[in-house]
């Protein structure tokens, strides 16, 4: 199981109204992943993905999840 206490995102100007949706989608996508062992990470930083205004929230969330999964070894179910 993956448990996140807090997520803080720095989005480009103009994306403020999309933050809640992107965070929710990140959670949903992480829920579809599994971990092979217990992992506890105090914090994780990822490099900002390159995004454009026309990019759907789910695509942005998937870019974030891919980087997060690389940090803890998560794999898609």
C-alpha positions in Angstrom: 0.0 0.0 0.0 1.1 3.5 -0.7 0.3 6.2 1.8 0.9 9.9 1.2 0.5 12.4 4.0 1.1 15.5 2.0 1.8 16.4 -1.6 3.1 19.8 -2.6 3.2 20.8 -6.2 4.6 23.8 -7.9 2.7 24.2 -11.1 3.3 26.8 -13.8 1.3 30.0 -13.8 -2.2 29.3 -15.1 -2.4 25.8 -13.7 -3.5 26.8 -10.1 -7.1 25.7 -10.8 -6.0 22.3 -11.9 -3.8 21.4 -8.9 -6.6 19.5 -7.0 -7.5 17.5 -10.0 -3.9 16.6 -10.8 -3.2 15.7 -7.1 -6.3 13.4 -7.1 -5.3 11.7 -10.3 -1.7 11.2 -8.9 -3.3 9.4 -5.9 -5.5 7.3 -8.2 -2.6 6.3 -10.4 -0.4 5.4 -7.4 -3.3 3.2 -6.1 -2.9 1.1 -9.3 0.7 0.4 -8.5 2.1 -2.2 -6.1 5.3 -2.3 -4.0 7.2 -5.5 -3.5 8.4 -4.5 0.0 7.7 -1.9 2.7 9.1 1.4 1.7 9.2 4.6 3.8 10.2 7.8 2.3 10.3 11.0 4.4 10.2 13.1 1.2 10.7 12.8 -2.5 11.5 15.5 -5.0 11.1 15.0 -8.7 12.2 17.2 -11.6 9.4 19.2 -13.0 7.9 17.5 -16.0 7.6 19.5 -19.2 3.9 20.3 -19.6 1.8 22.4 -21.8 -1.6 24.1 -21.3 -3.3 21.7 -23.7 -2.0 18.6 -21.8 -4.8 16.7 -20.0 -4.6 16.5 -16.2 -4.3 12.7 -16.4 -1.2 12.9 -18.6 0.4 15.4 -16.2 -0.4 13.0 -13.3 1.1 10.1 -15.1 4.4 12.0 -15.7 4.5 12.7 -11.9 3.7 9.1 -11.0 6.3 7.7 -13.3 9.0 9.7 -11.5 7.6 8.9 -8.0 7.5 5.1 -8.8 11.1 5.3 -9.9 12.0 6.5 -6.4 10.3 3.6 -4.6 10.4 0.8 -7.2 6.6 0.7 -7.7 5.3 -1.3 -10.6 2.0 -1.2 -12.5 -0.5 -3.8 -11.5 
